Amino acid sequence: MALSYDVIVIGSGIGGLVTATQLAAKGSQVLVLESYIIPGGSAGYFESNGYRFDVGASMIFGFGDQGTTNLLTRALAAVNVSLETIPDPVQIHYRLPGGLEVQVHRDYDKFLQELTAKFPHEREGIAQFYGECWQVFNCLNAMELLSLEEFGYLMRVFFQHPLACLGLVKYLPQNAGDIARKYIKDPALLKFIDIECYCWSVVPADMTPAINAGMVFSDRHYGGINYPKGGVGQIAQKLVEGLEKAGSEIKYKSKVSKIIIENNRAVGVELATGEIYRAKRIVSNATRWDTFDKLLGDVPLPPKEQKWRQNYRKSPSFLSLHLGVGASVIPPNTACHQIILEDWQQMEDPEGTLFVSIPTLLDPDLAPSGFHIVHAFTPHWVDDWRGLAPKEYEQRKEEAAGRIIQRLEKIFPGLDAQLDFMEVGTPRSHRRFLNRVDGSYGPIPQRRLWGLLPMPFNRTSIPGLYCVGDSTFPGQGLNAVAFSGFACAHRIAVDLGF
Ligand SMILES: Cc1cc2nc3c(=O)[nH]c(=O)nc-3n(C[C@H](O)[C@H](O)[C@H](O)COP(=O)(O)OP(=O)(O)OC[C@H]3O[C@@H](n4cnc5c(N)ncnc54)[C@H](O)[C@@H]3O)c2cc1C
């Protein structure tokens, strides 16, 4: 007989784990089924030769200790666990075309001064643009962030914070570019705002929702960027610890192959091994494409999902270099996160923008003594890696790695000679290990949309089935998927009467 739970969560990404822990904390019996051997998905890690590498995320929002937007701190606390974090004094050091270099300091005034020094004629526009982002953030940070699909919550929050709510309604259909162009005229500065958005939304400012921009551009100075001691993988590990302490379960190496539908309702899941588990509610933390095309293979795509696909497409995946390098090549005052772009025309192209993280600058214990970790990654499409013979695949990896190392050499001379370890991940690796369609970073708008309005919440057209994670409101990033987890758990708790 199939085991039965209140809620089954397919996948243990941060969105899935926050949903599961929130529900477990309310007394639900939750089962999380994860196909990989550890939790975390794109916030996971791997270890090799004494190094511990983050597979994806390493610039972490949501660990502040005040306000309501510190969702990772809150998610851990809800299940009585916590994590030591290390404050990052600089969010990003941009190295941009034309020799433009800007550091985004944790200290807001210091950042504004630095940017204004590069664009003195735009002093007012800079202050107005980022000032309006603060208005968005202050609205969000005034209220408890739960499910916008729950009428009772909406009413309660509206009566508690009417001005903040009206502010958010105003910004929901806007994009960051709309706000930037109101105040800023200099094309080079508008390009800078583009990459400020692109580096987390993977689209330029005109297509980046104002709500997300308000969050990112303000919280980095409010709660700040904080790196979890022991690596990003600790977040998921701690959430699992809390989940189990609260009496719920996670099973690894448990790939769900099918969501079971009876009388048009999601009632359970079947694993690749044939095992069956049933629950009152099913949550998918897989991407929307994986959920509707693979896990619900026989069910015709609901019209709402068809509409969603007209609005959103898959972003590219990444080519990732995980390097171990001699410590002497990284000067001690280097910023942990760097973004390198040589030509504005190539910002969105494969191998255009190069993202670099050196987390050992914050937590040296992630590498053997005398070495640093460098994770360098850049967008790449899975299509360029399909159908290759093994030898050709290896050769292409080597060539791509060579090009990236050449770019890194310009900033960190001697890096190539000081290489101690290298692992190259392609979009195929992302697809396989992160279990994401085409290895995609997540959904991006097909064209300019009305801000965040078309992004779906957690309920789906299939009764009993919910989605959580980066293909639901409000999108990619650990704090964003944590938001979606809080919202999903809240909606389910109301539906189940917890
Ligand atoms: C290279 C890279 C760098 C990034 N940098 C940052 C950053 O600096 N800061 C930041 O905030 N964000 C960053 N992100 C984005 C962030 O990591 C993601 O948006 C976020 O982790 C996605 O979380 P999620 O809950 O949607 O699920 P995922 O992380 O996608 O997890 C889903 C989980 O579900 C499991 N799963 C899927 N299908 C099944 C199935 N059928 N059966 C069982 N299990 C299944 C998967 O194995 C996976 O563990 C980065 C991402 C990448 C790839």
The ligand as an SDF file (V2000), in Angstrom:
LIG
                    3D

 53 58  0  0  0  0  0  0  0  0999 V2000
   25.5120   29.3840  -11.8960 C   0  0  0  0  0  0  0  0  0  0  0  0
   24.4070   29.9860  -11.0520 C   0  0  0  0  0  0  0  0  0  0  0  0
   24.6930   31.0850  -10.2460 C   0  0  0  0  0  0  0  0  0  0  0  0
   23.6870   31.6440   -9.4470 C   0  0  0  0  0  0  0  0  0  0  0  0
   24.0130   32.6940   -8.6170 N   0  0  0  0  0  0  0  0  0  0  0  0
   23.0840   33.1420   -7.7400 C   0  0  0  0  0  0  0  0  0  0  0  0
   23.4510   34.0680   -6.7220 C   0  0  0  0  0  0  0  0  0  0  0  0
   24.6190   34.4510   -6.6270 O   0  0  0  0  0  0  0  0  0  0  0  0
   22.4920   34.4790   -5.8490 N   0  0  0  0  0  0  0  0  0  0  0  0
   21.2120   34.0010   -5.8940 C   0  0  0  0  0  0  0  0  0  0  0  0
   20.3820   34.3660   -5.0420 O   0  0  0  0  0  0  0  0  0  0  0  0
   20.8440   33.1190   -6.8590 N   0  0  0  0  0  0  0  0  0  0  0  0
   21.7420   32.6720   -7.7640 C   0  0  0  0  0  0  0  0  0  0  0  0
   21.3940   31.7250   -8.6840 N   0  0  0  0  0  0  0  0  0  0  0  0
   19.9690   31.3520   -8.8270 C   0  0  0  0  0  0  0  0  0  0  0  0
   19.4950   30.4430   -7.7230 C   0  0  0  0  0  0  0  0  0  0  0  0
   20.4760   29.4830   -7.4370 O   0  0  0  0  0  0  0  0  0  0  0  0
   18.1920   29.7670   -8.1650 C   0  0  0  0  0  0  0  0  0  0  0  0
   17.2610   30.7510   -8.6180 O   0  0  0  0  0  0  0  0  0  0  0  0
   17.5390   28.9780   -7.0570 C   0  0  0  0  0  0  0  0  0  0  0  0
   18.4850   28.2100   -6.3440 O   0  0  0  0  0  0  0  0  0  0  0  0
   16.4570   28.0800   -7.6410 C   0  0  0  0  0  0  0  0  0  0  0  0
   15.8080   27.4280   -6.5840 O   0  0  0  0  0  0  0  0  0  0  0  0
   14.5270   26.5350   -6.8250 P   0  0  0  0  0  0  0  0  0  0  0  0
   13.8670   26.3480   -5.5100 O   0  0  0  0  0  0  0  0  0  0  0  0
   13.6960   27.1110   -7.9240 O   0  0  0  0  0  0  0  0  0  0  0  0
   14.9850   25.1110   -7.2840 O   0  0  0  0  0  0  0  0  0  0  0  0
   16.3240   24.3370   -7.8550 P   0  0  0  0  0  0  0  0  0  0  0  0
   17.5010   24.9320   -7.2150 O   0  0  0  0  0  0  0  0  0  0  0  0
   16.1930   24.2750   -9.3080 O   0  0  0  0  0  0  0  0  0  0  0  0
   16.0560   22.9390   -7.1900 O   0  0  0  0  0  0  0  0  0  0  0  0
   15.0970   22.0500   -7.6550 C   0  0  0  0  0  0  0  0  0  0  0  0
   15.3890   20.6950   -7.0420 C   0  0  0  0  0  0  0  0  0  0  0  0
   14.3960   19.7750   -7.4970 O   0  0  0  0  0  0  0  0  0  0  0  0
   15.0200   18.5440   -7.8040 C   0  0  0  0  0  0  0  0  0  0  0  0
   14.1740   17.8710   -8.7900 N   0  0  0  0  0  0  0  0  0  0  0  0
   13.7990   18.3420  -10.0150 C   0  0  0  0  0  0  0  0  0  0  0  0
   13.0230   17.4360  -10.6440 N   0  0  0  0  0  0  0  0  0  0  0  0
   12.8890   16.3880   -9.7880 C   0  0  0  0  0  0  0  0  0  0  0  0
   12.2090   15.1390   -9.8580 C   0  0  0  0  0  0  0  0  0  0  0  0
   11.5150   14.7870  -10.9500 N   0  0  0  0  0  0  0  0  0  0  0  0
   12.2630   14.3030   -8.8060 N   0  0  0  0  0  0  0  0  0  0  0  0
   12.9590   14.6490   -7.6830 C   0  0  0  0  0  0  0  0  0  0  0  0
   13.6480   15.7990   -7.5750 N   0  0  0  0  0  0  0  0  0  0  0  0
   13.6120   16.6670   -8.6100 C   0  0  0  0  0  0  0  0  0  0  0  0
   16.3740   18.9440   -8.3530 C   0  0  0  0  0  0  0  0  0  0  0  0
   17.2930   17.8730   -8.2690 O   0  0  0  0  0  0  0  0  0  0  0  0
   16.7300   20.1190   -7.4460 C   0  0  0  0  0  0  0  0  0  0  0  0
   17.4030   19.6830   -6.2840 O   0  0  0  0  0  0  0  0  0  0  0  0
   22.3770   31.1240   -9.4840 C   0  0  0  0  0  0  0  0  0  0  0  0
   22.0930   30.0070  -10.2870 C   0  0  0  0  0  0  0  0  0  0  0  0
   23.0960   29.4400  -11.0550 C   0  0  0  0  0  0  0  0  0  0  0  0
   22.7730   28.2150  -11.8840 C   0  0  0  0  0  0  0  0  0  0  0  0
  1  2  1  0
  2  3  1  0
  2 52  2  0
  3  4  2  0
  4  5  1  0
  4 50  1  0
  5  6  2  0
  6  7  1  0
  6 13  1  0
  7  8  2  0
  7  9  1  0
  9 10  1  0
 10 11  2  0
 10 12  1  0
 12 13  2  0
 13 14  1  0
 14 15  1  0
 14 50  1  0
 15 16  1  0
 16 17  1  0
 16 18  1  0
 18 19  1  0
 18 20  1  0
 20 21  1  0
 20 22  1  0
 22 23  1  0
 23 24  1  0
 24 25  2  0
 24 26  1  0
 24 27  1  0
 27 28  1  0
 28 29  2  0
 28 30  1  0
 28 31  1  0
 31 32  1  0
 32 33  1  0
 33 34  1  0
 33 48  1  0
 34 35  1  0
 35 36  1  0
 35 46  1  0
 36 37  1  0
 36 45  1  0
 37 38  2  0
 38 39  1  0
 39 40  1  0
 39 45  2  0
 40 41  1  0
 40 42  2  0
 42 43  1  0
 43 44  2  0
 44 45  1  0
 46 47  1  0
 46 48  1  0
 48 49  1  0
 50 51  2  0
 51 52  1  0
 52 53  1  0
M  END
$$$$
